[in-house]
């Protein structure tokens, strides 16, 4: 019986050892077949990244960074490593790498790319619009605020960048989203007849995010809030804001009639 238990133990150990060796072999087999020159490794890494093979992409870029540290390809590899994190949706890590690149190479030809992608990490982290979930305007707006700040800073720092047009589009989208959130909050208080809170939220919307598609609705809701608060002067001033902000529109005509002149 003792000999039988020893034989079983030996067989189990052998099988475990064999399994371990197989795992090690598979891990080594998964290592990319690196090229002799940096640019070819960059190409292979970019191809892997395009195919969403993040493991192999990272391996190629890490190889370039460590094996060719004094070549320009190493700087490209650093950006590509940030791109790997970006594409696998590890946005805090991607932002950290883009920001590190900007600090290390502020005069690099692609520093504006790093800055734009850093700002885009906030955009990609926006609250979900999945139909089964509450609308994004009802959720935390922290990433949207951060995106707005980042896009404005990018436009200030890199006014000649090829990414300016897209940055402006993202900036306006962030302003629109934040205005929508403020209007949603105002409507929340409106239903509860908390008119002072309504006025505060709408004043903030109009001050911080002028020119959005929500401006007309916000102005007339603000007028109503001041009427409810028995503040005739501010109610009339709000109608005059409509005339200034939306001249020549049906909204301006409506405000003019409400002013009685």
C-alpha positions in Angstrom: 0.0 0.0 0.0 2.9 2.3 0.8 4.5 1.6 -2.5 1.2 2.3 -4.2 0.8 5.7 -2.6 4.4 6.5 -3.5 3.8 5.6 -7.1 0.7 7.8 -7.2 2.6 10.7 -5.6 5.4 10.3 -8.1 3.0 10.2 -11.0 1.2 13.4 -9.8 4.5 15.2 -9.4 5.5 14.2 -12.9 2.3 15.4 -14.4 2.5 18.7 -12.5 6.1 19.2 -13.7 5.1 18.4 -17.2 2.2 20.9 -17.1 4.6 23.6 -15.7 7.1 22.9 -18.5 4.3 23.1 -21.1 3.1 26.5 -19.7 6.6 27.9 -19.8 7.1 26.7 -23.3 3.9 28.3 -24.4 4.8 31.6 -22.7 8.2 31.6 -24.6 6.4 30.7 -27.8 4.2 33.7 -27.4 7.2 36.0 -27.4 7.3 38.0 -30.7 9.9 37.3 -33.3 11.7 40.6 -33.1 13.3 42.2 -36.2 16.9 43.4 -36.4 16.0 47.1 -36.9 13.8 49.4 -34.9 11.5 50.6 -37.6 10.5 47.1 -38.6 9.6 46.4 -34.9 7.5 49.6 -34.9 5.7 48.4 -38.0 5.0 45.0 -36.5 3.8 46.5 -33.3 1.5 48.9 -35.1 0.1 46.1 -37.1 -0.5 44.1 -33.9 -2.2 47.2 -32.3 -4.4 47.6 -35.3 -5.5 44.0 -34.9 -6.2 44.6 -31.1 -3.4 42.2 -30.2 -2.3 44.4 -27.3 0.1 41.9 -25.7 2.2 41.6 -28.9 2.0 45.3 -29.7 3.3 46.2 -26.2 6.1 43.7 -26.5 7.3 45.2 -29.8 7.2 48.7 -28.5 8.9 47.9 -25.3 11.6 46.1 -27.3 12.2 49.2 -29.4 12.3 51.5 -26.4 14.9 49.3 -24.5 17.0 48.0 -27.4 17.3 51.3 -29.4 17.1 54.0 -26.7 19.1 56.6 -28.6 17.2 56.3 -31.8 14.1 58.4 -32.7 12.2 55.2 -33.0 12.4 54.9 -29.2 10.4 58.2 -28.8 7.9 56.8 -31.3 7.7 53.6 -29.3 6.9 55.6 -26.1 3.9 57.2 -27.8 2.8 53.9 -29.2 2.9 52.4 -25.7 0.5 55.1 -24.6 -1.6 54.3 -27.6 -1.8 50.6 -26.5 -3.2 51.7 -23.1 -5.6 54.1 -24.9 -6.9 51.4 -27.2 -7.4 48.9 -24.4 -9.3 51.5 -22.5 -6.8 51.9 -19.7 -7.4 55.7 -19.8 -5.6 56.8 -16.6 -2.5 54.9 -17.6 -2.7 56.2 -21.2 -3.0 59.8 -19.9 -0.1 59.4 -17.6 2.1 58.2 -20.4 1.1 60.9 -22.8 1.7 63.5 -20.1 5.1 62.0 -19.4 6.0 62.3 -23.1 5.0 65.9 -23.1 7.2 66.7 -20.1 10.2 64.8 -21.5 10.0 66.0 -25.1 8.2 69.4 -25.2 9.6 70.3 -28.6 9.0 66.9 -30.3 7.2 67.0 -33.6 4.4 64.9 -32.2 4.0 66.6 -28.8 0.6 68.0 -30.0 -0.5 64.4 -30.8 0.3 63.4 -27.2 -1.5 66.4 -25.8 -4.6 65.8 -27.9 -4.7 62.1 -27.1 -4.3 63.0 -23.4 -7.4 65.2 -23.6 -9.2 62.4 -25.5 -8.7 60.0 -22.6 -11.5 62.1 -20.8 -13.7 61.9 -23.8 -13.4 58.2 -24.1 -14.3 57.9 -20.4 -17.6 59.7 -20.7 -20.7 58.2 -19.0 -22.3 55.5 -21.1 -25.3 56.2 -23.3 -26.4 52.6 -23.3 -30.1 52.5 -23.7 -30.7 50.4 -20.6 -29.0 52.9 -18.4 -30.0 56.3 -17.2 -29.1 59.1 -19.7 -25.5 60.4 -19.3 -26.8 63.9 -18.4 -28.1 62.3 -15.1 -24.7 60.9 -14.2 -21.5 62.3 -12.8 -20.1 64.9 -15.2 -16.5 64.9 -13.9 -14.9 63.5 -17.0 -16.8 65.8 -19.2 -15.7 68.9 -17.2 -12.1 67.5 -17.4 -12.4 67.1 -21.2 -13.6 70.7 -21.6 -10.7 72.0 -19.6 -8.2 69.8 -21.4 -9.5 70.7 -24.9 -9.4 74.4 -24.1 -5.8 74.0 -22.8 -4.9 72.1 -25.9 -6.3 74.8 -28.2 -4.4 77.5 -26.2 -1.1 75.6 -26.3 -1.3 74.2 -29.9 -3.3 76.7 -32.1 -1.6 75.5 -35.3 -2.0 71.7 -34.7 -3.7 69.5 -37.2 -5.9 68.4 -34.4 -7.4 71.8 -33.8 -10.6 71.2 -35.7 -11.4 67.9 -33.8 -10.5 69.6 -30.5 -13.0 72.4 -31.2 -15.6 69.8 -32.0 -14.9 68.0 -28.8 -14.9 71.2 -26.8 -18.4 72.2 -28.1 -19.7 68.7 -27.5 -18.5 68.9 -23.9 -20.1 72.4 -23.5 -23.4 71.0 -24.9 -23.3 68.0 -22.6 -22.6 70.1 -19.5 -25.4 72.6 -20.5 -27.8 69.7 -20.8 -26.8 68.5 -17.3 -27.4 71.9 -15.8 -30.8 72.1 -17.5 -31.7 68.7 -16.2 -30.8 69.8 -12.7 -32.8 73.0 -13.1 -35.8 70.9 -14.2 -35.4 68.7 -11.2 -35.8 71.7 -8.9 -38.5 73.1 -11.1 -40.7 70.1 -10.4 -40.2 70.6 -6.7 -40.9 74.4 -7.0 -37.5 75.3 -5.6 -37.3 78.4 -7.7 -34.2 79.9 -6.2 -32.2 76.7 -7.0 -33.8 76.7 -10.5 -32.5 80.3 -11.0 -29.0 79.5 -9.8 -28.6 76.5 -12.1 -29.9 78.3 -15.1 -27.8 81.4 -14.4 -24.8 79.1 -14.2 -25.7 77.4 -17.5 -26.1 80.7 -19.4 -22.9 82.1 -17.9 -20.6 79.1 -18.4 -22.1 77.6 -21.6 -23.5 80.4 -23.8 -24.6 79.7 -27.3 -25.7 76.1 -26.9 -29.0 74.6 -28.2 -30.4 74.9 -24.7 -30.1 78.6 -24.5 -33.6 79.6 -25.5 -35.2 77.0 -23.1 -32.9 78.1 -20.3 -33.8 81.8 -20.7 -37.5 81.3 -20.7 -37.3 78.9 -17.7 -35.2 81.5 -15.9 -37.8 84.1 -16.6 -40.4 81.8 -15.1 -38.3 81.2 -12.0 -37.9 85.0 -11.4 -41.7 85.4 -11.8 -42.3 82.8 -9.2 -39.8 84.5 -6.9 -41.7 87.8 -7.4 -38.5 89.4 -8.8 -40.0 91.5 -11.6 -36.8 93.3 -12.4 -34.7 90.1 -13.0 -37.6 88.6 -14.9 -37.6 91.5 -17.3 -33.8 91.5 -17.5 -34.0 87.9 -18.5 -36.3 88.8 -21.4 -33.9 91.5 -22.5 -31.2 88.8 -22.5 -33.3 86.9 -25.0 -33.3 90.0 -27.3 -29.5 90.3 -27.0 -28.6 86.7 -27.3 -31.2 85.6 -29.9 -31.8 88.6 -32.1 -34.1 88.2 -35.1 -35.5 84.9 -33.9 -39.1 83.8 -32.9 -37.7 83.6 -29.4 -36.8 87.3 -29.5 -40.3 88.2 -30.9 -41.9 86.2 -28.0 -39.7 88.0 -25.5 -40.6 91.4 -27.0 -44.3 90.6 -26.7 -43.8 89.6 -23.1 -42.1 92.9 -22.4 -45.2 94.6 -23.7 -43.5 96.8 -26.3 
